[in-house]
Amino acid sequence: MFRIILFVIIFASTGAEKDLILQLEDGLVEGFYKTSYHGRKFASFEGIPFATPPIQKYRFRSPQPAQKWNGTLLANQLYTCLQLDLAGEKVLGTEDCLYINVYVPKEKINREDKLDVIVHIHGGAFMFGNGHSNSGPSKIMDRDVIFVNFNYRLGPFGFLATEDDVFHGNYGMKDQILALKWVQANIEHFGGNKDSVTIIGASAGGASVHLHYFNWDTEEVLFHRGWAQSGAALNPWAVRMSSWPNAKKLINDVGCKDENIKVTLRCMRQRSALQIAESVNGLYLKPLLPLAPFAPNSELMSTNNQDPFLITPPFVQLKSGHVLDRPLIISQVTDEGIIPSALYHNNLEEIDRDWNKLAPYILEFYHAPEEDWVEISEKIKEFYFKGENITKSNFESFLKVCTQRLFHMGAEKSAKMQANISNSNVYFLMFGYLGAGNLIKTFYNADIEAVGHGEDGKYFYDMEILEDATLSPEEEKMKDILLDFLVSFAKTGKPTSADIKWNPIPKEGNLKYLFIKSPDDIQMKSTKRLGAYEFWKSLGIKEEDNLYHFTSAGIEIK
């Protein structure tokens, strides 16, 4: 009898393993099982290479497809791309990091299921993070969709650009493109529908989602809908106005300065990855100042750059209509400016004392001429703080200026401009529900009541930064509504949940948006502006309307 039972156990185990062995384009891969938030058993494939390791001669160049492998790849390992941690104290991750993770809400894979596919692009200011830490799959796996997340190169490895014909930059964005190409080539093996791919991401991941709408000069269709959370193409940190100053400093700091930029490239490929990562510290005045010293950039067109990601700045493309015509959601939380304001909640005396020095980096206008910094900084302080010292008593004003400048105004303008030129619907969401938890207290150790940057994430994903992932009954209701929106949008291009009416943005007039105060208080609202747009325009910072002049003959720089 014991032998019969043992045989059955072995047979069942072997059968389960066979169910999760798939033939992909590059070789066999074996997955394993996990359990969803509500107890559903699902298939997990973690750590599948989608690119050749970007090391040695492959450093600072566009990613190359992964090499085929022999045997069966055991897909049960997670990776993190090389990065300096938030405190600037240690280097995390590995340079060989371009791996993708796939989650299927089934115990047995069926190619004929043709499930909608949701691909997540992680955030972290283009400097930090990985594909898995704050975008775990357990909640989404309670729905009948395939979920994918992945890594892309960060910091100088992903975005060092010298505004010439050698260091083109945007390597991290091109990693994202290669990951999406991998999905097109392989997702059918997992039972996914390659003709129904929705990309979603938060913060830098949200900006990345939106930036993919500007990579329009291609016949390939890599995605069909997008949801940009807490990030948009016109946020001032999303695309570097000038990438050369930070690149020059890093190159000098690692000892690779040379009049011949090709010699510099050779030197930078010979330097250890650890030395390059540690040298990023020299670009910060204080933690997250600036938010993204290395970020996407507009690339030069040249014979040596065969695959530019972003040819012209997003603002110019929005004005000229050169944007992919596909459904888009842009969402924000009410107090996005918690990053970076909460980092200095307990050190506001220093912020006040050094305001004229720090404000250009806090509020991302350090591309303005340095001789204008003091005047601009003082005008901002007078407008938002009425000339008073910055203290905890008026911290809300500090939070407000960070929220408006770094997030809300760029998101609103991105959404309005895209809605004006697109035949596809563009939707806007403002999330104002705090719930029982508070990421601010967990992450910043600051006693602030605000719906801060990333607060909506826990309703979509598993987040490692949360000590307790359990949701209250009311939060469960919030989760279900948001997942309804996501899954319906991934299927139809229209976000729906029960009887909630979410209208798209009109082509002209006020911004119409869905406001979520709680699971039981969700309604459409309208506003002319989400921030002090005219005030910021009056400062004369050379960007967007203050930089470009559009004429019938073309575009001029003012």
Secondary structure, DSSP 8 states (H G I E B T S, - for coil): -HHHHHHHHHHHHHHHHHHTEEE-SSSEEE-EEEE-TTS-EEEEEEEEE-B----GGGTTS---B----SSEEE-B----B-EE-TTSS-EESBS---EEEEEES-SS--GGG-EEEEEEE--STTTS--SSTT-BSTTGGGSSSEEEEE----HHHHH---SSSS----HHHHHHHHHHHHHHHHGGGGTEEEEEEEEEEETHHHHHHHHGGG--S-S----SEEEEES--TTSTTTS-S--HHHHHHHHHHTT---SSHHHHHHHHHHS-HHHHHHHGGGG-SBTTBSS-SS-------BTTBSS-S-SS-HHHHHHHT-S----EEEEEETBTTHHHHGGGTT-HHHHHHTHHHHHHHHTT-TTS-GGGHHHHHHHHHHHHHTT----GGGHHHHHHHHHIIIIIHHHHHHHHHHHHH-SS-EEEEEE----S--HHHHHH-----S-BTTTTGGGTSB-TT-S-----HHHHHHHHHHHHHHHHHHHHSS--BTTB------SSSSEEEEEEEETTEEEEEEES-SS-HHHHHHTT-SSGGGTEEEETTEEEE-
